[in-house]
């Protein structure tokens, strides 16, 4: 898929720290991790089955057994961490391994529902490296937990030292931390976020509006207005232009804050729910190349996406964040992947904090592109827990059933609490394995709440070319073609 072509049983083996007495957040310089240098031995750190730990050479050495299936099957951690919602923190540590492996570190609740505010997959080498992970807490608690999840590999030794968690912000937190009982035997943390019940159709922003907004200036609508005498105009108007279709925003949109605000305001005035797509990540469509471009730098993108979210504000909206951005990683360097994850995480935080009436979905590729487990890891690394969920099949052709099966597998790997939407704009005949203007495709079910997903949406604009390829030679990506539109109507 391409754009414009395509969107934990832990048993504590060491005593835990007594529940923190102070409910107020620590000062900016306060250290929230106890004995992070392991000068006092292993207390209060605990470890799970399939691990053993001891201090050697001033570092904590954790022997991890092989044969575990999941990262959370072999863990170490520390409980009774106090966090304040809305404050920013940095988790840092020095770590290495006896062999190159990946591991996961989290900051989360130590008891059910084990809600996470930080999840980061990182790669360990045989030489110690300093890791520094900033995040904004979504939790208000005295019962937090820092963990290192080490399972899923052949046996190895994990070495860690200088573990630190400090507050880096000075802003006033929001709610007073809620006391959470810290068990002496930590229950099994599963990879979950705040429990999110899938809503009934019409809940959330749809409950505030009277259906989805029809963009009067979509590419097909503009073509119909400008070509009223064309014999195809009436059919395109009836089958496509009159349907709710997402509006895509990118570097062609001018002042993004104003452009988004104007569009959302028009929908709000009509009492309808707009669907928007943010599509401006630097180096986009890295593998496909047909829809390249995006903001010129990480800083420029952060400015752009912040203004995008601010342009929506508290008004109801649905946003799909950066189609293709997590499917394209195989064509990118490690440094570029890390940069992209920073940008996407920042984007999800902006929609969470500034677009308070929005359900945002980070794009999760499609059922024929990236394995579900791999995509779940990519989504987690890119901040999906900051937003409503993820989207699938954007600008692709897989059936709703295939897409739902894939999305459910991704969701299961995420812990089962995300929601998802499916792009049905061109999946009426399913996929023939091609993504770039393939023949024989057909319009799918128009936008609606429910229907195998939280919502079915027309994210891709039917009739817009995927690129100079397939049945549309010479038609660049994003340009409307009435010939493509008619073939989607007829399924030819």
FENUR-V927946 format. One line per field, one symbol per residue. phi: phi as a letter, one per 40 degrees, with the letter a starting at -180 (. if undefined). Layout:
BEGIN
phi=???
END
This chain:
BEGIN
phi=.acfbb...cbcbbcccdddcccccccdccccccfccgccgccccbbcdgbbbacaggbcbbcbccgccbdccbabaabfccbbcgcbbbcbabaaacacababbbbaccbdcfccbabacbbcbcbcbcbbbcabccbbabbcabbbbbcgbcdabcbaafcbbbcbbbccccccdccbccccbccccccbbddbccccdgcgccccbbgcccccbcdcccccccbccccccccccccbccccbcccbacccgccccccccccccccccgbccbbbcaacdgcfcccgcbchhdcaccccccccccdccccgcccabbccfdgcbcccccbcdccccccccccccdccccccbbccbcbbccbgacbbbddccccccccccgdccbciabbgcgbbccccccccccccccccchgbcbabbcbdbbcbgbbgbbbfccgcadbccdacgggacabbccccchcccicafcbcgbcdgccbcccdcccccgb
END
